[in-house]
Amino acid sequence: MNPLKSDEYPAIYSDYIENVVGAVMDELHEQVETFPEFIQSIPDDLGDYTYADGKWTIKEVLCHILDTERVMAYRALRFARNDMTELAPFEQDEFVQNGRHNERSIDSIEEEFIHLRKANLMFFNTLNETELERKGMASGRLITVKAFLYVIAGHLTHHRIILKERYLNNETNSDTVGGVIISL
């Protein structure tokens, strides 16, 4: 795969894309192994924990990662198939508000991630350079299929860091979160 160029994505995605170190496909494959381990390290009784009023719970953050991957992969599919219909934005807060994520178990979220990522990897592995270079408009911004792969990988890394630092950080939570000792 050719390297990603700055004219292949809007600046709004820069932070996510900068989280990808090395080959994006390697990172996507690596995440399907390491992210489920990370999810499993979160005690089930912490799933409804939030570090501040008005913030999403751990389960909501995890399901937001799933929703975003699903939306970005759909956009990649449309553009890879040369469908240049402009795609509307998605409202992440409404997705979380209407997702009933806190009714789920951590195990079910982990299982869904594995299936979703493996299915997406099967699709991504079929794309050739021409398909990866195709561009389309999503959320009013021009972006390539290849850039969506970087957004998916970098978005997951971004939220994993937030989960570690704000939700599961032993130092800021006196070695406990929600009264449970954790070590991640």
C-alpha positions in Angstrom: 0.0 0.0 0.0 1.3 3.4 -0.9 1.9 5.9 2.0 -1.0 8.2 2.9 -0.6 11.7 1.7 -2.0 14.8 3.5 -4.3 15.6 0.6 -6.1 12.3 1.0 -7.9 13.4 4.2 -9.3 16.5 5.9 -7.4 18.0 8.8 -10.2 17.0 11.2 -8.9 13.4 11.1 -5.2 14.4 11.6 -5.1 13.4 15.3 -6.4 9.9 14.5 -4.1 9.4 11.5 -1.1 10.5 13.5 -1.8 7.7 16.0 -1.0 5.2 13.3 2.7 4.2 13.5 4.0 1.9 10.8 1.9 0.2 8.2 -1.9 0.7 8.7 -2.8 -2.9 7.8 -0.3 -4.2 10.3 -1.8 -2.0 13.0 -5.4 -3.0 12.1 -4.4 -6.7 12.3 -2.5 -6.1 15.6 -5.5 -4.4 17.1 -7.7 -7.4 16.5 -5.4 -9.3 18.9 -4.6 -6.7 21.5 -7.8 -4.7 21.8 -9.9 -7.7 22.9 -7.3 -8.4 25.6 -7.6 -4.8 26.7 -11.4 -5.0 26.8 -11.2 -8.3 28.8 -8.9 -6.6 31.4 -11.7 -4.2 32.3 -13.7 -5.6 35.2 -17.4 -6.1 34.1 -18.6 -4.0 37.1 -16.7 -1.0 35.8 -18.6 -1.0 32.5 -21.0 1.7 33.7 -18.2 3.8 35.2 -17.6 7.4 34.0 -14.9 9.7 35.3 -17.1 12.8 35.3 -20.7 13.9 35.0 -21.9 14.1 31.4 -19.1 11.8 30.1 -19.7 8.5 28.4 -19.4 5.3 30.4 -16.7 2.8 29.6 -19.3 0.6 27.7 -20.4 3.6 25.8 -16.8 4.5 24.8 -16.2 0.9 23.6 -19.4 0.8 21.6 -18.6 4.2 20.1 -15.4 2.7 18.8 -17.6 -0.1 17.2 -20.1 2.3 15.7 -17.4 4.5 14.3 -15.6 1.6 12.7 -18.8 0.4 11.2 -19.6 3.8 9.8 -16.1 4.4 8.4 -15.9 0.9 6.8 -19.3 1.6 5.2 -18.0 4.8 3.8 -14.9 3.1 2.5 -17.0 0.4 0.9 -19.1 3.0 -0.9 -16.1 4.9 -2.3 -14.1 1.8 -3.1 -17.0 0.7 -5.3 -16.9 4.0 -7.0 -20.1 5.3 -5.5 -19.5 9.0 -5.3 -22.8 9.9 -3.6 -22.0 12.4 -0.9 -22.4 10.7 2.5 -24.0 12.5 5.4 -22.3 12.9 8.8 -23.3 10.8 11.7 -24.0 12.3 15.1 -21.9 10.3 17.6 -23.7 11.6 20.7 -27.1 10.4 19.3 -25.6 7.0 18.4 -24.4 6.6 22.0 -27.7 8.0 23.4 -29.7 5.5 21.4 -27.4 2.5 21.5 -28.5 1.0 24.9 -24.8 0.2 25.4 -25.0 0.0 29.2 -27.4 -2.9 28.9 -24.6 -5.0 27.3 -21.8 -7.0 28.9 -18.1 -6.3 28.4 -17.8 -9.8 26.9 -20.5 -9.1 24.2 -18.7 -5.9 23.2 -15.4 -7.7 23.0 -16.9 -10.4 20.8 -18.6 -7.9 18.5 -15.3 -6.1 18.1 -13.5 -9.2 17.0 -16.2 -10.2 14.4 -16.5 -6.6 13.1 -12.8 -6.1 12.7 -12.2 -9.5 11.1 -15.0 -8.8 8.6 -13.6 -5.4 7.9 -10.1 -6.8 7.4 -11.4 -9.3 4.9 -12.8 -6.4 2.9 -9.8 -4.2 3.3 -7.5 -7.0 2.1 -9.4 -7.1 -1.2 -8.8 -3.5 -2.1 -6.2 -2.7 -4.7 -4.3 0.6 -5.0 -6.9 2.1 -7.4 -9.7 1.4 -5.0 -7.7 2.7 -2.0 -7.0 6.0 -3.9 -10.6 6.7 -4.7 -12.0 9.8 -3.1 -15.5 10.8 -2.0 -17.3 13.3 0.1 -18.3 12.3 3.6 -19.5 14.8 6.2 -18.8 17.5 3.7 -15.2 16.6 3.4 -13.1 14.9 0.7 -11.4 11.7 1.8 -9.9 8.6 0.3 -10.7 5.0 1.0 -7.2 4.5 2.3 -7.6 7.3 4.8 -10.6 5.6 6.3 -8.3 2.7 7.3 -6.1 5.1 9.1 -9.1 6.8 10.8 -10.4 3.4 12.0 -7.0 2.4 13.4 -6.2 5.8 14.9 -9.6 6.3 16.4 -9.4 3.1 18.3 -5.9 4.1 19.6 -7.2 7.5 20.6 -10.0 6.1 22.7 -7.9 3.4 24.2 -5.6 6.1 25.5 -8.6 8.0 26.9 -9.8 4.9 28.6 -6.4 4.2 30.1 -5.8 7.8 31.2 -9.2 9.1 32.3 -11.1 6.0 33.2 -8.6 3.3 34.3 -5.6 5.4 35.5 -4.4 4.0 38.8 -2.6 7.2 39.8 -5.6 9.5 39.4 -7.9 7.0 41.0 -5.8 6.0 44.0 -5.3 2.5 42.6 -9.1 2.0 42.3 -11.8 2.8 39.9 -15.3 2.5 41.2 -13.9 0.9 44.3 -12.2 -1.9 42.4 -8.4 -2.3 42.3 -7.2 -2.4 38.7 -3.9 -3.0 36.9 -3.7 -2.4 33.2 
